[in-house]
Amino acid sequence: MKVGDMVELSSVGRNTVYCRKLRNKTGIVVEIRLKKDYMYPIVVMWFGYGQMALLRSALKFVSRV
């Protein structure tokens, strides 16, 4: 997964209460941070919601932009 990829929530992300507002949305990866410095290294800009940092396991790749 790279910056600029379109993503949606995976089954792990859909089952997380923290992500319930993002269940039917797609987003674009805007930043990938170092795992040793941040607990949630992937920052995603969600259409109609805003930015949120998540783990890789909570995301599913949709397409390249």
C-alpha positions as CSV (number, residue, x, y, z in Angstrom):
1,M,0.0,0.0,0.0
2,K,1.4,3.4,-1.0
3,V,0.5,7.0,-0.7
4,G,-2.3,7.8,-3.1
5,D,-4.0,4.4,-3.1
6,M,-7.8,4.2,-2.6
7,V,-8.8,2.1,0.4
8,E,-11.9,0.9,2.3
9,L,-12.3,-0.9,5.6
10,S,-11.4,-4.5,5.8
11,S,-13.5,-7.0,7.8
12,V,-11.3,-6.3,10.8
13,G,-11.9,-2.5,10.4
14,R,-15.7,-3.0,10.0
15,N,-15.9,-4.9,13.3
16,T,-14.1,-2.0,15.2
17,V,-16.4,0.4,17.0
18,Y,-13.8,3.1,16.5
19,C,-14.4,2.9,12.7
20,R,-18.2,2.5,12.6
21,K,-18.7,5.9,10.8
22,L,-16.4,4.8,8.0
23,R,-18.1,1.5,7.1
24,N,-19.5,2.6,3.6
25,K,-16.8,5.1,2.7
26,T,-13.7,5.1,0.6
27,G,-10.5,7.1,1.3
28,I,-7.1,7.9,0.0
29,V,-3.9,7.1,1.9
30,V,-2.2,10.5,2.5
31,E,0.7,9.5,4.8
32,I,2.6,6.4,5.9
33,R,4.5,6.9,9.2
34,L,7.1,4.7,10.9
35,K,5.5,1.9,12.9
36,K,8.1,2.4,15.7
37,D,7.0,6.0,16.3
38,Y,3.2,5.7,15.9
39,M,0.7,3.1,17.0
40,Y,-1.5,3.8,13.9
41,P,1.0,4.4,11.0
42,I,-1.3,4.8,8.0
43,V,-3.2,8.1,7.7
44,V,-6.3,8.0,5.4
45,M,-8.4,11.0,4.2
46,W,-11.9,9.6,4.1
47,F,-14.4,11.2,1.7
48,G,-17.2,12.9,3.7
49,Y,-15.5,12.4,7.1
50,G,-11.9,13.6,7.4
51,Q,-8.5,12.1,8.3
52,M,-8.0,9.1,10.5
53,A,-4.9,7.0,11.3
54,L,-5.4,3.2,11.2
55,L,-3.5,0.0,11.2
56,R,-2.8,-1.8,7.9
57,S,-5.0,-4.8,9.0
58,A,-8.0,-2.5,9.2
59,L,-7.7,-1.4,5.5
60,K,-8.4,-3.1,2.2
61,F,-6.9,-1.9,-1.1
62,V,-9.4,-0.7,-3.7
63,S,-7.4,0.8,-6.6
64,R,-4.6,3.1,-7.5
65,V,-5.3,6.7,-8.2
